[in-house]
Amino acid sequence: MKHLAAPAVMESSIGSERTISMRVLLLLTILALPLAAQTPRFQGSINAAIDRGCRALVLKQKPDGRFARGVGHHALVMLALLHSGVKATDPMILRAKRPLLDPTQRVYDTAVRLMVIEKLGDPALRPLASKDARALLRGQGRHGAWHYQTGNAALGYDNSCTQYALLGLRAAQNLGYPTPQASWRRALSHLLRDQNGDGSMGYTNGASSQSMTTAALSSLAIVGPRCGYGETSPRLKRARVGIRRATKWLERNWWIGKRDKIAPRGFYTAYGLERGMAYTRQRLLGKRDWYVEGAKWLVKNQTPEGFFNRRDAVSTCFALLFLTRASRAPANESPANLSALFGRLSAQAPAAMVDEVVAALAGMGKGIAPAVVPYLLSETRPVREAAVRALRRITGERCAFDPARRPKDNRAAIARWREVVEGR
């Protein structure tokens, strides 16, 4: 790569450490691809494209650590590099932390910064994450959505801002910060109200777009399990229907590019689709292998310098996040997983089985707590016992709740648990 004047940090960032990380990525991606796509040559071209993209982004870094103007775009570059295998301890990432602290009141900036903080896992950034989470919560309008600014409740809304606000709050919750169920429920009401009957969605009510339909797909998957509704809740059923309809619409209408022409907002949409498919745990888009289609077009249309869309860093980030399959859906984002666990517990379930379910729930982390609380209302005693024991292990709290008592006799304790998981 003689055409790149690589900085001294390049070898440590994209060299030997990247070789190991790319082997891991190679295995993960091959396992995810259908048999027709499992060729070393195809996978090698994907890996090479990721490496070239990383090198291109690294060269964007200024002496002060900044990759791009604006907190959001700077954070997006960090996110793409981290998901591409660059270590959180790499000198270039350490330098990039300082501009990450710049003040902002924009929803997009705040949300992507939270996603980076979650990925970094740096305790020193937790106060900033807490501040950002509160700002996003304040920015939610009464209609349940967000517009461009944080801090004050939005009057208008934009579904692009809304999907990133939800991604930011998801990251905040995964970091252990309380996110009230009321906020998630308002967001779900907005999404169900704004989604078109055919499953598509627009930036605002009405028109359909590829990008916003991928936003509907991932947002419904994020919000549904966090609302605290029971498995048979009509709202949760509507969310699942919305996911199916969005998937079918995208199967008919999504395309990333034709020849060398990218679809409108194609890079942004590609990352949106990657998130949506990951969060809904769908390998195929109906009968279409969305990843192979997207990866082939991206690899073919990357510039020799490693960028996508000429020398645009933002498009390059979205492309890398797609190619690396950056999104992962933890178990606590699937209500079906909770249902399956608790479904093992009949009224005669042995103590050892209750212990197994508690251990599995506790291993899912703090983000699962709001979804566990409704199981305190179960008519089955072992289910109530597993729920309260898991909540105690997850939160460290010891709220009074007697699983031997019926739910109607535990109302005050259940209300207190709701307050705990919502941070009230």
C-alpha positions as CSV (number, residue, x, y, z in Angstrom):
1,M,0.0,0.0,0.0
2,K,2.7,2.5,-1.0
3,H,0.0,5.1,-2.0
4,L,-0.9,5.5,1.7
5,A,1.4,7.5,3.9
6,A,0.4,5.6,7.0
7,P,1.0,7.1,10.5
8,A,3.3,5.3,12.9
9,V,0.3,3.9,14.8
10,M,-0.9,2.1,11.7
11,E,1.0,-1.1,12.2
12,S,-0.2,-1.6,15.8
13,S,-3.8,-0.7,14.8
14,I,-4.3,-2.4,11.5
15,G,-1.4,-4.8,11.4
16,S,-0.7,-7.8,13.6
17,E,-3.7,-7.2,16.0
18,R,-6.0,-6.8,13.0
19,T,-4.8,-10.1,11.6
20,I,-6.1,-11.9,14.7
21,S,-9.3,-9.9,14.8
22,M,-9.9,-10.6,11.1
23,R,-9.5,-14.3,11.6
24,V,-12.2,-14.1,14.2
25,L,-14.4,-12.1,11.8
26,L,-13.7,-14.5,9.0
27,L,-15.0,-17.4,11.1
28,L,-18.1,-15.4,12.3
29,T,-19.0,-14.2,8.8
30,I,-18.5,-17.6,7.2
31,L,-20.8,-19.2,9.8
32,A,-23.4,-16.6,8.9
33,L,-23.3,-17.0,5.2
34,P,-25.2,-19.5,3.1
35,L,-23.2,-22.3,1.5
36,A,-23.1,-20.6,-1.9
37,A,-21.2,-17.7,-0.5
38,Q,-18.7,-19.7,1.7
39,T,-15.7,-19.3,-0.6
40,P,-12.3,-18.2,0.7
41,R,-12.0,-15.8,-2.2
42,F,-15.2,-14.0,-1.5
43,Q,-14.5,-13.8,2.3
44,G,-10.9,-12.6,1.5
45,S,-12.3,-9.8,-0.6
46,I,-14.6,-8.7,2.3
47,N,-11.7,-8.8,4.8
48,A,-9.5,-6.8,2.4
49,A,-12.2,-4.2,1.9
50,I,-12.6,-3.8,5.7
51,D,-8.8,-3.4,6.1
52,R,-8.7,-0.8,3.3
53,G,-11.6,1.1,4.8
54,C,-9.9,1.2,8.2
55,R,-6.7,2.5,6.7
56,A,-8.6,5.3,4.9
57,L,-10.4,6.4,8.1
58,V,-7.2,6.3,10.1
59,L,-5.7,8.8,7.7
60,K,-8.5,11.2,8.5
61,Q,-7.4,11.7,12.1
62,K,-6.0,15.1,13.0
63,P,-3.2,15.8,15.5
64,D,-5.8,16.7,18.1
65,G,-7.4,13.2,17.7
66,R,-10.4,14.3,15.7
67,F,-11.6,12.2,12.8
68,A,-14.3,14.4,11.6
69,R,-16.1,17.7,12.3
70,G,-18.9,17.3,14.8
71,V,-19.3,14.9,17.7
72,G,-21.6,12.6,15.8
73,H,-19.4,12.0,12.7
74,H,-16.3,11.8,14.9
75,A,-18.0,9.2,17.1
76,L,-19.2,7.3,14.0
77,V,-15.7,6.8,12.8
78,M,-14.7,5.5,16.2
79,L,-17.6,3.1,16.2
80,A,-16.7,1.8,12.7
81,L,-13.0,1.3,13.7
82,L,-13.9,-0.4,16.9
83,H,-16.3,-2.8,15.2
84,S,-13.6,-3.5,12.5
85,G,-11.2,-4.8,15.1
86,V,-9.2,-1.8,16.3
87,K,-8.6,-2.1,20.0
88,A,-10.1,0.3,22.5
89,T,-6.5,0.7,23.9
90,D,-5.0,1.6,20.5
91,P,-3.2,5.0,20.7
92,M,-5.4,6.5,17.9
93,I,-8.6,5.6,19.9
94,L,-7.1,7.0,23.1
95,R,-6.4,10.3,21.2
96,A,-9.9,10.3,19.8
97,K,-11.5,10.3,23.3
98,R,-10.8,13.9,23.9
99,P,-12.9,15.3,21.0
100,L,-15.6,12.8,21.9
101,L,-16.2,14.9,25.1
102,D,-17.1,18.0,23.1
103,P,-20.5,19.4,24.1
104,T,-23.5,18.8,21.8
105,Q,-27.3,19.1,21.9
106,R,-28.0,17.1,18.8
107,V,-29.8,13.8,19.1
108,Y,-27.7,12.1,16.5
109,D,-24.4,13.2,18.1
110,T,-25.6,12.2,21.6
111,A,-26.9,8.8,20.5
112,V,-23.8,7.7,18.5
113,R,-21.6,8.8,21.4
114,L,-23.5,6.6,23.7
115,M,-23.0,3.7,21.3
116,V,-19.2,4.4,21.3
117,I,-19.1,4.6,25.1
118,E,-20.9,1.2,25.3
119,K,-18.3,-0.3,23.0
120,L,-15.3,1.2,24.8
121,G,-16.4,0.1,28.2
122,D,-14.4,2.9,29.8
123,P,-15.5,3.7,33.4
124,A,-14.2,7.2,33.1
125,L,-16.9,7.9,30.4
126,R,-19.8,6.7,32.6
127,P,-20.7,10.2,33.9
128,L,-20.9,11.5,30.3
129,A,-23.1,8.5,29.4
130,S,-25.5,9.3,32.2
131,K,-25.7,12.9,31.1
132,D,-26.4,11.9,27.5
133,A,-29.1,9.4,28.5
134,R,-30.9,12.1,30.5
135,A,-30.6,14.5,27.6
136,L,-32.2,12.0,25.2
137,L,-35.0,11.2,27.6
138,R,-35.7,14.9,28.0
139,G,-35.8,15.3,24.2
140,Q,-38.6,12.8,23.7
141,G,-41.8,14.5,22.6
142,R,-45.2,13.7,24.0
143,H,-45.9,11.9,20.7
144,G,-43.1,9.4,21.6
145,A,-40.6,10.5,19.0
146,W,-37.6,12.8,18.7
147,H,-36.5,15.7,16.5
148,Y,-33.0,17.1,16.0
149,Q,-32.3,18.6,19.5
150,T,-32.0,17.1,22.9
151,G,-32.8,18.8,26.2
152,N,-36.3,19.9,25.5
153,A,-39.3,17.8,24.5
154,A,-39.6,17.7,20.7
155,L,-42.7,19.2,19.2
156,G,-42.1,17.9,15.7
157,Y,-40.5,14.6,14.9
158,D,-38.2,12.8,12.4
159,N,-38.0,9.0,12.3
160,S,-34.3,9.2,11.5
161,C,-33.6,11.1,14.7
162,T,-36.0,8.8,16.5
163,Q,-34.2,5.6,15.5
164,Y,-30.9,7.0,16.7
165,A,-32.3,8.2,19.9
166,L,-33.6,4.7,20.6
167,L,-30.2,3.2,19.7
168,G,-28.6,5.6,22.2
169,L,-31.1,4.7,24.9
170,R,-30.5,1.0,24.2
171,A,-26.7,1.6,24.7
172,A,-27.4,3.5,27.9
173,Q,-29.6,0.7,29.2
174,N,-26.9,-1.8,28.3
175,L,-24.5,0.3,30.4
176,G,-26.9,0.0,33.3
177,Y,-28.6,3.4,33.2
178,P,-32.3,3.4,34.0
179,T,-34.7,4.0,31.1
180,P,-38.3,4.3,32.1
181,Q,-40.8,1.9,30.6
182,A,-43.0,4.9,30.0
183,S,-40.5,6.2,27.4
184,W,-40.3,2.9,25.6
185,R,-44.1,2.6,25.6
186,R,-44.5,6.1,24.1
187,A,-41.9,5.2,21.5
188,L,-43.7,2.0,20.6
189,S,-47.0,3.9,20.3
190,H,-45.4,6.3,17.9
191,L,-43.8,3.6,15.7
192,L,-47.1,1.6,15.5
193,R,-48.9,4.8,14.6
194,D,-46.5,6.0,12.0
195,Q,-45.8,2.8,10.2
196,N,-47.7,2.4,7.0
197,G,-50.1,-0.4,6.5
198,D,-47.8,-2.1,4.0
199,G,-45.0,-2.2,6.6
200,S,-43.0,0.8,5.2
201,M,-42.2,4.0,7.0
202,G,-41.1,7.5,6.0
203,Y,-39.2,10.3,7.6
204,T,-42.5,11.7,8.8
205,N,-46.0,10.4,8.5
206,G,-46.9,9.1,5.0
207,A,-44.2,8.6,2.4
208,S,-42.3,5.3,2.2
209,S,-38.5,5.0,2.1
210,Q,-36.0,2.2,2.3
211,S,-34.0,3.9,5.0
212,M,-36.9,4.6,7.3
213,T,-38.4,1.1,6.8
214,T,-35.1,-0.3,8.1
215,A,-35.5,2.1,11.0
216,A,-38.9,0.7,11.7
217,L,-37.5,-2.8,11.6
218,S,-34.7,-2.2,14.1
219,S,-36.7,0.2,16.3
220,L,-39.6,-2.1,16.8
221,A,-37.2,-4.9,17.8
222,I,-35.4,-2.6,20.3
223,V,-38.5,-1.1,21.8
224,G,-40.9,-4.1,22.1
225,P,-39.0,-6.1,24.7
226,R,-38.3,-3.0,26.9
227,C,-42.0,-2.0,27.3
228,G,-42.6,-4.6,30.0
229,Y,-45.7,-5.9,28.3
230,G,-46.7,-9.6,28.7
231,E,-46.2,-12.1,25.9
232,T,-49.9,-12.0,25.0
233,S,-50.1,-8.2,25.0
234,P,-51.9,-6.7,22.0
235,R,-49.2,-4.0,21.7
236,L,-46.4,-6.6,21.6
237,K,-48.4,-8.6,19.0
238,R,-48.8,-5.5,16.9
239,A,-45.0,-4.9,17.1
240,R,-44.3,-8.4,15.8
241,V,-46.8,-7.8,13.0
242,G,-45.0,-4.5,12.2
243,I,-41.7,-6.4,12.0
244,R,-43.0,-9.0,9.6
245,R,-44.6,-6.3,7.4
246,A,-41.4,-4.2,7.3
247,T,-39.4,-7.3,6.4
248,K,-41.7,-8.2,3.5
249,W,-41.7,-4.6,2.2
250,L,-37.9,-4.5,2.3
251,E,-37.7,-7.9,0.5
252,R,-39.7,-6.3,-2.3
253,N,-38.1,-2.9,-2.4
254,W,-34.5,-2.8,-0.9
255,W,-31.6,-2.5,-3.2
256,I,-28.1,-1.1,-2.4
257,G,-26.9,-0.2,-5.9
258,K,-27.1,-0.8,-9.6
259,R,-23.8,-1.0,-11.5
260,D,-21.8,1.9,-9.9
261,K,-24.8,3.9,-8.7
262,I,-25.7,3.7,-5.0
263,A,-29.4,3.8,-4.0
264,P,-30.6,7.0,-2.4
265,R,-29.1,7.1,1.1
266,G,-27.8,3.6,0.3
267,F,-24.9,3.5,2.8
268,Y,-27.0,4.8,5.6
269,T,-29.7,2.3,4.7
270,A,-27.3,-0.6,4.5
271,Y,-26.2,-0.2,8.1
272,G,-29.9,0.2,9.0
273,L,-30.7,-3.1,7.3
274,E,-27.8,-4.8,9.0
275,R,-29.1,-3.6,12.4
276,G,-32.7,-4.6,11.7
277,M,-31.8,-8.1,10.5
278,A,-29.5,-8.6,13.5
279,Y,-32.0,-7.4,16.1
280,T,-34.8,-9.4,14.7
281,R,-32.5,-12.5,14.2
282,Q,-33.4,-13.0,10.6
283,R,-30.6,-14.5,8.4
284,L,-32.4,-13.9,5.2
285,L,-34.6,-11.0,4.0
286,G,-37.4,-13.2,2.9
287,K,-35.7,-15.3,0.3
288,R,-32.9,-12.8,-0.4
289,D,-29.4,-13.1,1.0
290,W,-29.2,-9.4,1.9
291,Y,-25.6,-9.6,3.2
292,V,-24.1,-11.2,0.1
293,E,-26.0,-8.8,-2.1
294,G,-24.7,-5.8,-0.2
295,A,-21.2,-7.1,0.4
296,K,-20.7,-7.8,-3.3
297,W,-21.7,-4.4,-4.4
298,L,-19.7,-2.6,-1.7
299,V,-16.5,-4.6,-2.4
300,K,-16.9,-3.9,-6.1
301,N,-17.4,-0.1,-5.6
302,Q,-14.8,0.7,-3.0
303,T,-12.2,3.3,-4.1
304,P,-8.5,2.2,-4.4
305,E,-7.8,4.4,-1.3
306,G,-10.4,2.4,0.7
307,F,-13.2,4.9,0.8
308,F,-16.8,4.4,-0.3
309,N,-18.7,7.2,-2.1
310,R,-15.6,9.0,-3.3
311,R,-13.8,10.2,-0.1
312,D,-16.7,10.4,2.2
313,A,-15.9,9.2,5.7
314,V,-19.5,8.9,6.8
315,S,-20.4,6.6,3.9
316,T,-17.3,4.6,4.6
317,C,-18.3,4.1,8.2
318,F,-21.7,2.9,7.3
319,A,-20.2,0.5,4.7
320,L,-17.7,-0.9,7.3
321,L,-20.5,-1.4,9.9
322,F,-22.4,-3.4,7.3
323,L,-19.5,-5.5,6.2
324,T,-18.4,-6.3,9.8
325,R,-22.0,-7.1,10.8
326,A,-21.5,-4.9,13.7
327,S,-24.8,-5.4,15.4
328,R,-25.5,-8.1,17.9
329,A,-28.9,-8.8,19.5
330,P,-28.3,-9.9,23.2
331,A,-30.8,-12.4,24.6
332,N,-32.6,-9.7,26.6
333,E,-33.9,-8.2,23.3
334,S,-35.9,-11.2,22.5
335,P,-39.2,-11.7,24.4
336,A,-39.3,-15.2,23.0
337,N,-36.1,-16.1,24.9
338,L,-37.7,-15.0,28.2
339,S,-40.9,-16.8,27.4
340,A,-39.0,-20.0,26.7
341,L,-37.0,-19.7,30.0
342,F,-40.0,-19.1,32.2
343,G,-42.0,-21.6,30.2
344,R,-39.9,-24.3,31.6
345,L,-41.3,-23.7,35.1
346,S,-44.5,-25.5,35.8
347,A,-46.2,-25.4,39.3
348,Q,-44.2,-28.5,40.1
349,A,-40.8,-27.3,38.8
350,P,-37.9,-28.6,41.0
351,A,-35.7,-26.2,42.8
352,A,-32.7,-27.1,40.5
353,M,-34.7,-26.0,37.5
354,V,-35.6,-22.7,39.1
355,D,-31.9,-22.2,39.9
356,E,-31.0,-22.8,36.2
357,V,-33.5,-20.3,35.0
358,V,-32.3,-17.7,37.6
359,A,-28.7,-18.2,36.5
360,A,-29.6,-17.8,32.8
361,L,-31.6,-14.6,33.5
362,A,-28.9,-13.1,35.6
363,G,-26.4,-13.8,32.9
364,M,-28.3,-11.6,30.5
365,G,-27.3,-8.4,32.4
366,K,-29.1,-5.3,33.7
367,G,-30.9,-4.5,30.5
368,I,-33.2,-7.4,31.0
369,A,-34.7,-6.2,34.3
370,P,-37.7,-4.3,32.9
371,A,-38.8,-7.3,30.9
372,V,-38.6,-9.6,34.0
373,V,-40.8,-7.5,36.3
374,P,-44.1,-8.6,34.5
375,Y,-43.3,-12.2,35.5
376,L,-43.8,-11.2,39.1
377,L,-47.5,-11.2,38.2
378,S,-47.5,-14.9,37.2
379,E,-50.0,-17.3,38.7
380,T,-47.2,-19.9,38.9
381,R,-45.1,-19.7,42.0
382,P,-41.8,-21.0,40.6
383,V,-42.1,-18.3,37.9
384,R,-42.5,-15.6,40.5
385,E,-39.6,-17.0,42.5
386,A,-37.3,-17.1,39.6
387,A,-38.3,-13.6,38.6
388,V,-37.7,-12.0,42.0
389,R,-34.4,-13.9,42.5
390,A,-33.1,-12.9,39.1
391,L,-34.1,-9.2,39.8
392,R,-32.2,-9.3,43.1
393,R,-29.1,-10.7,41.5
394,I,-29.3,-8.3,38.5
395,T,-30.0,-5.1,40.4
396,G,-28.5,-5.8,43.9
397,E,-31.7,-4.6,45.4
398,R,-33.7,-6.5,48.1
399,C,-37.2,-5.2,47.7
400,A,-39.8,-7.0,49.7
401,F,-41.6,-9.6,47.6
402,D,-42.9,-13.0,48.7
403,P,-43.2,-15.5,45.9
404,A,-45.4,-17.6,48.1
405,R,-48.1,-14.9,48.0
406,R,-50.5,-14.4,45.1
407,P,-49.8,-11.3,42.8
408,K,-52.8,-9.4,44.2
409,D,-51.2,-9.6,47.7
410,N,-47.8,-8.4,46.3
411,R,-49.0,-5.2,44.5
412,A,-47.0,-2.8,46.6
413,A,-43.8,-4.9,46.2
414,I,-44.3,-5.2,42.4
415,A,-44.8,-1.4,42.2
416,R,-41.6,-0.9,44.1
417,W,-39.7,-3.2,41.7
418,R,-41.0,-1.2,38.8
419,E,-39.7,1.9,40.4
420,V,-36.3,0.3,40.9
421,V,-35.8,-0.9,37.3
422,E,-37.0,2.4,36.0
423,G,-34.7,4.4,38.3
424,R,-37.4,6.4,40.0
